[in-house]
Amino acid sequence: MNITLKNVPQEIYQVMKQEAEECGRSLNTQIIQVLGYEAAEIRHRKDLRKVRKEAERFAASLMPMRDSAPLIRRDRMR
């Protein structure tokens, strides 16, 4: 698939070009590498949000716990 980027700020262009040179890649390959990394991060954050929601639902389904201090005090008195 092909895409065209327009109005890329000069600073971003320079950073990407320098990083590509340092890594021995073409600018195109470097941009694909960065986009792939960012896509994986986006997917990871979505997965984490899903897990967090499931954990919150699970926690909400549990019966509330009473204060354990009285139980600990009784146990210590034995």
N, C-alpha and C positions, 0 to 999 in steps of 0.2 A: 504494500500500500504506500502511496506517496502523499506527503503533505507539504505545504508551503508555509513558511513562517514569514510574517511581514512585521516591520517596525520593531525588530529586535533591538533593545537598547545596546549601545556600543559597549558598555561595561560587561554585560552578559556575554556578548559575542566574544570579547577579548578573553574573558575567563574560560569560556568553553574551548576556544581555539588553543589557548595555552595549555589547558589540561589535556586536550587531544594530542598535542605535540609531545608533552611529557610522557604520555601513556603509549606513544607510538601508534596512534589511531588517526583516522581521518576525522574531520569535524563532523561529518555525517554519522560515522560510527559512534563517536563520543556522545552525540545528542541522543542517538538511539539507546546507548548504554544508560544515560541519565534518565531518559523517559521510562525505560524498563525498571530501573530502581524505584523511581517515584510511583509507578503503577503498582509495584509489589507492596510499597509502603501504604498506599491507599487501600489496597485489598486487605492488608494486615490490620489497619485501623478499623475497617468495617467489621472484620471478624472479631476484633476485641470488643467493639460496641455490642455485637450480637451476644458474645459470651457474658459480658457484663449485665446485659438485660436479662439473660437466662438466670444468672446468679442472683440478681435482685428479685426476680419472680420466685425463685426457690426460697430465698431468705424470707420473703413475705409470707410464704406458705407455712413456715415453721411456727409452732406455738411460741408465744413470748416466754422468755426465761425469767424466772423470779430472781430476786436478789439472792446471791449465794452466801452472803456474809453470815446470816443466822445459822446456816448449815455448817459453815466452817467453825464458828464459835462453839456449837454443840459438839462437833467432832474434837475440838481441842480440849473441851472439858472432860472428856472420857478418860 
